[in-house]
Amino acid sequence: MKPKISVVIVSDYGSGDAKGWNDLRETLTALAQQDYQGPVEYLLVESSAFASEVPADLTDLLPGLRTVFFDVESSYALKNEGAKVAKAELIGVLDGDCAPDAGWVKCLVKTFDEFPDTAVVSGRTIYRSSSVTERIIGLLSRGYLDRGAAAPTDSIANNNSGFTRDALLAHPFLDDIGAFGGKLQAESMRQAGLNFRFEPGMLAAHAYEGWDMEHDIRRNSGYATVKVRLIDPRIGFSWMSRLGRVTIPLFFIGRLLQSWGMILRLWRHYDIPWFELPRGLGVAVYLHWLELPGMKLAFSGDRIVETAYR
């Protein structure tokens, strides 16, 4: 029987080391516990460079898992290749370190069934941690498309989402500007008249990798903030990028205000106590400060060379 949905699993960083494989094990275990009753195709997509290193126990964790290898390296390119060989008309995309709740697949399929004009559905991603600061970081990193409830949205979660096959093949992930270039894909789809939705029931817990990784994330995020606007003038506030590095303070202030708004709007959904809101506002300042080196690189025309992302 042809599957209703294919789920493509790709590690966007950490692949090939013990931590990366252990994160992947948690994700596969969570997928094995899905309560969806229909047929599902699960695809683990990996670079040929790691073909001999994939642990043998992964298929034991998720029976029926199909591992496919391609001669590409970037995580976006791997996701595109996985979409091409997927059998279903709906394609879920999960990063290897994002463990979904038991209702993830069922919620994704149900949303497409209820809203057939939708091209992309994105879920809510959290950092499930005892640390309030880590939960705040999760909100600030993943809440940009969160509407607080199921609703249309204007962005796509590249780590926790589902696409119609036609939409993803026509508007693939773009891997030429780093880990946070998804805005270009979303703008391409938006210009084509495609619709996006946010669905909080598609909940996934992202592994927290510590402050070293957070520095890497923020540098890449700052770089992409500027770079996507230099490439596509249709993206909001792209006019600022044409003025050069003098606009970096404006980007900083704008992104900070956006993050403060997210904290005040979404704190309940990310398990942040109300009395910790001042801490959240302060963490936002620090995280956006970490983005400034990436913005400078984008304006100078350089690329980020050293990064854990692939």
C-alpha positions as CSV (number, residue, x, y, z in Angstrom):
1,M,0.0,0.0,0.0
2,K,1.3,3.4,-0.9
3,P,2.1,5.5,2.2
4,K,0.0,8.5,3.0
5,I,3.1,10.3,4.2
6,S,6.9,10.0,4.0
7,V,9.0,11.3,6.8
8,V,12.5,12.5,5.8
9,I,15.0,12.5,8.7
10,V,18.3,14.4,8.3
11,S,21.0,15.5,10.8
12,D,21.7,19.1,10.1
13,Y,24.9,19.0,12.3
14,G,26.7,16.6,14.6
15,S,26.5,13.8,12.1
16,G,29.1,11.1,12.4
17,D,29.9,11.6,16.1
18,A,28.5,9.8,19.2
19,K,26.3,12.7,20.3
20,G,24.8,13.0,16.8
21,W,23.9,9.3,16.6
22,N,22.4,9.3,20.1
23,D,20.2,12.3,19.3
24,L,19.1,10.4,16.2
25,R,18.3,7.4,18.3
26,E,16.0,9.5,20.4
27,T,14.2,10.8,17.3
28,L,13.8,7.4,15.8
29,T,12.5,6.0,19.1
30,A,9.9,8.8,19.2
31,L,8.9,8.1,15.6
32,A,8.4,4.4,16.5
33,Q,5.9,5.5,19.1
34,Q,3.6,7.5,16.8
35,D,-0.1,6.8,17.2
36,Y,-1.0,7.3,13.6
37,Q,-2.6,4.2,12.2
38,G,-2.0,4.6,8.5
39,P,1.0,3.6,6.4
40,V,4.1,5.8,6.8
41,E,7.4,5.7,5.0
42,Y,10.4,6.6,7.1
43,L,13.6,7.7,5.3
44,L,16.9,8.3,7.0
45,V,18.9,10.4,4.5
46,E,22.6,10.6,4.9
47,S,25.7,11.6,3.0
48,S,27.6,8.7,1.3
49,A,30.7,9.8,3.3
50,F,29.0,8.4,6.4
51,A,27.7,5.2,4.8
52,S,30.1,2.9,6.7
53,E,29.5,4.7,10.1
54,V,25.7,4.5,10.4
55,P,25.0,2.4,13.5
56,A,23.4,-1.0,12.8
57,D,20.8,-0.7,15.6
58,L,18.9,2.2,14.0
59,T,16.5,0.0,12.1
60,D,15.8,-1.9,15.3
61,L,14.6,1.3,16.9
62,L,12.3,2.1,14.0
63,P,11.2,-1.0,12.1
64,G,10.8,-0.3,8.4
65,L,13.3,2.5,8.4
66,R,14.9,2.9,5.0
67,T,18.4,4.5,4.9
68,V,19.4,6.1,1.7
69,F,22.7,7.7,0.8
70,F,23.6,10.5,-1.6
71,D,26.8,12.1,-2.8
72,V,26.0,15.5,-1.3
73,E,27.0,17.0,2.0
74,S,24.8,19.8,3.2
75,S,21.7,19.0,5.2
76,Y,19.4,21.0,2.8
77,A,20.7,19.1,-0.2
78,L,20.1,15.9,1.7
79,K,16.5,16.9,2.4
80,N,16.0,17.7,-1.2
81,E,17.3,14.3,-2.3
82,G,15.2,12.6,0.2
83,A,12.1,14.4,-1.1
84,K,12.8,13.2,-4.6
85,V,12.9,9.5,-3.6
86,A,10.0,9.7,-1.1
87,K,6.9,7.7,-2.2
88,A,4.1,9.7,-0.6
89,E,2.4,12.9,-1.7
90,L,2.9,14.4,1.8
91,I,6.5,14.7,3.1
92,G,7.4,15.4,6.7
93,V,10.8,16.8,7.4
94,L,12.5,16.3,10.8
95,D,16.0,17.1,11.9
96,G,17.8,14.2,13.4
97,D,17.9,15.8,16.9
98,C,14.2,16.7,17.0
99,A,12.1,14.0,18.9
100,P,8.4,14.4,18.0
101,D,5.6,13.8,20.4
102,A,3.5,10.7,19.7
103,G,0.8,12.6,17.8
104,W,3.2,14.3,15.4
105,V,2.4,12.3,12.2
106,K,-1.3,12.1,12.9
107,C,-1.5,15.9,13.5
108,L,0.4,16.6,10.3
109,V,-1.8,14.4,8.2
110,K,-5.0,15.7,9.8
111,T,-4.0,19.3,9.1
112,F,-3.4,18.7,5.4
113,D,-6.8,16.8,5.3
114,E,-8.6,19.7,6.9
115,F,-6.9,22.4,4.9
116,P,-6.3,21.0,1.5
117,D,-5.1,24.4,0.1
118,T,-2.1,24.3,2.4
119,A,1.4,23.6,1.0
120,V,3.4,23.6,4.2
121,V,2.6,22.9,7.8
122,S,5.1,23.8,10.5
123,G,5.1,22.5,14.1
124,R,6.2,23.9,17.5
125,T,9.7,23.1,18.5
126,I,10.8,23.4,22.2
127,Y,13.8,22.7,24.3
128,R,12.5,20.3,26.9
129,S,14.8,21.2,29.8
130,S,14.7,21.9,33.5
131,S,16.6,25.1,32.8
132,V,14.5,28.2,32.4
133,T,17.2,29.8,30.4
134,E,17.3,26.9,27.9
135,R,13.5,27.0,27.5
136,I,13.8,30.7,26.9
137,I,16.4,30.1,24.2
138,G,14.1,27.6,22.6
139,L,11.3,30.1,22.4
140,L,13.6,32.8,21.0
141,S,15.2,30.4,18.4
142,R,12.0,28.5,17.3
143,G,9.1,30.8,18.0
144,Y,9.3,33.1,15.0
145,L,6.4,31.4,13.2
146,D,4.5,30.4,16.3
147,R,1.0,32.0,16.4
148,G,0.1,30.6,19.8
149,A,-2.6,28.4,18.3
150,A,-3.3,26.7,15.0
151,A,-3.3,29.4,12.3
152,P,-1.9,30.6,9.0
153,T,1.7,31.7,9.2
154,D,4.2,33.3,6.9
155,S,7.3,31.2,7.6
156,I,8.5,27.6,7.5
157,A,10.3,25.6,10.2
158,N,13.1,23.8,8.4
159,N,13.5,21.3,11.3
160,N,9.9,20.4,12.0
161,S,7.5,20.6,9.1
162,G,5.5,18.9,6.4
163,F,5.1,19.7,2.7
164,T,3.0,18.6,-0.2
165,R,5.4,16.8,-2.5
166,D,4.6,19.1,-5.4
167,A,5.4,22.2,-3.3
168,L,8.7,20.9,-2.0
169,L,9.9,19.7,-5.4
170,A,9.0,23.0,-7.0
171,H,10.6,25.1,-4.2
172,P,13.4,23.0,-2.7
173,F,15.5,23.9,0.3
174,L,18.3,26.4,-0.7
175,D,21.7,25.5,0.6
176,D,24.0,28.1,-0.8
177,I,23.8,30.7,2.1
178,G,24.0,28.5,5.2
179,A,21.7,27.0,7.8
180,F,19.2,29.8,8.1
181,G,18.5,30.6,4.4
182,G,15.0,29.2,4.7
183,K,13.4,32.6,4.2
184,L,14.4,32.4,0.5
185,Q,12.4,29.2,0.2
186,A,9.4,30.6,2.0
187,E,9.5,33.8,-0.1
188,S,9.6,31.7,-3.3
189,M,6.6,29.7,-2.2
190,R,4.7,32.9,-1.0
191,Q,5.3,34.5,-4.4
192,A,3.8,31.4,-6.0
193,G,0.7,31.9,-3.9
194,L,1.2,28.9,-1.7
195,N,-0.3,28.8,1.8
196,F,1.5,28.0,5.1
197,R,0.0,26.9,8.5
198,F,1.3,26.6,12.0
199,E,0.2,23.6,14.1
200,P,1.2,23.5,17.8
201,G,0.1,19.8,17.9
202,M,3.1,19.0,15.8
203,L,5.3,19.3,18.9
204,A,9.0,18.3,18.7
205,A,11.7,18.5,21.4
206,H,15.0,19.8,20.0
207,A,18.2,18.7,21.6
208,Y,20.0,21.6,23.3
209,E,23.7,21.7,22.4
210,G,25.1,24.2,24.8
211,W,26.5,27.7,24.5
212,D,29.2,26.9,22.0
213,M,26.5,25.8,19.6
214,E,24.3,28.8,20.5
215,H,27.1,31.1,19.4
216,D,27.3,29.2,16.1
217,I,23.5,29.3,15.7
218,R,23.4,33.1,16.3
219,R,26.3,33.9,14.0
220,N,24.6,31.9,11.2
221,S,21.3,33.6,12.0
222,G,22.8,37.1,11.8
223,Y,24.5,36.2,8.5
224,A,21.3,34.9,7.0
225,T,19.3,37.9,8.2
226,V,21.3,40.2,6.0
227,K,22.2,37.8,3.2
228,V,18.7,36.8,2.2
229,R,17.8,40.4,1.9
230,L,20.8,41.1,-0.3
231,I,19.7,38.3,-2.5
232,D,15.9,38.8,-2.7
233,P,14.6,42.4,-2.5
234,R,11.0,41.1,-2.1
235,I,11.8,40.1,1.5
236,G,10.6,42.6,4.1
237,F,13.1,45.4,5.1
238,S,15.4,44.4,2.3
239,W,15.9,48.1,1.5
240,M,17.9,48.3,4.7
241,S,20.5,45.8,3.5
242,R,21.2,48.1,0.5
243,L,22.5,50.8,2.8
244,G,25.4,48.6,4.0
245,R,26.8,48.0,7.5
246,V,25.5,51.2,8.8
247,T,22.1,49.4,9.2
248,I,23.4,46.7,11.5
249,P,22.1,48.6,14.6
250,L,18.7,48.8,13.0
251,F,18.7,45.1,12.3
252,F,19.7,44.5,15.9
253,I,17.0,46.7,17.3
254,G,14.3,45.3,15.0
255,R,15.1,41.7,15.8
256,L,15.3,42.5,19.5
257,L,11.9,44.1,19.5
258,Q,10.5,41.1,17.6
259,S,12.0,38.7,20.1
260,W,10.6,40.7,23.1
261,G,7.2,40.5,21.5
262,M,7.5,36.7,21.1
263,I,8.4,36.3,24.8
264,L,5.5,38.4,25.9
265,R,3.1,36.6,23.6
266,L,4.3,33.0,23.9
267,W,5.9,32.4,27.3
268,R,3.0,30.2,28.5
269,H,3.5,27.8,25.6
270,Y,7.2,27.3,26.3
271,D,6.8,26.6,30.0
272,I,8.4,29.9,31.1
273,P,7.1,31.3,34.5
274,W,5.7,34.8,34.3
275,F,8.2,36.0,36.9
276,E,11.1,34.9,34.6
277,L,10.0,37.3,31.8
278,P,12.7,39.9,32.7
279,R,15.3,37.2,32.4
280,G,13.8,36.3,29.0
281,L,14.1,40.0,27.8
282,G,17.8,40.0,28.9
283,V,18.6,36.7,27.2
284,A,17.2,38.1,24.0
285,V,19.6,41.1,24.1
286,Y,22.5,38.8,24.5
287,L,21.5,36.4,21.8
288,H,21.0,39.1,19.2
289,W,24.3,40.6,20.2
290,L,25.9,37.3,19.2
291,E,24.4,37.8,15.7
292,L,26.4,40.9,14.9
293,P,29.6,39.2,13.7
294,G,27.5,37.2,11.2
295,M,25.8,40.4,9.9
296,K,29.2,42.0,9.4
297,L,30.4,38.9,7.4
298,A,27.3,39.1,5.2
299,F,27.9,42.8,4.4
300,S,31.6,42.1,3.6
301,G,30.7,39.4,1.1
302,D,32.5,36.7,3.1
303,R,31.1,33.3,4.1
304,I,31.0,31.5,7.4
305,V,33.8,29.0,7.1
306,E,33.9,27.3,10.5
307,T,30.5,26.0,11.6
308,A,29.0,22.8,13.0
309,Y,26.3,23.0,10.4
310,R,26.5,21.2,7.2
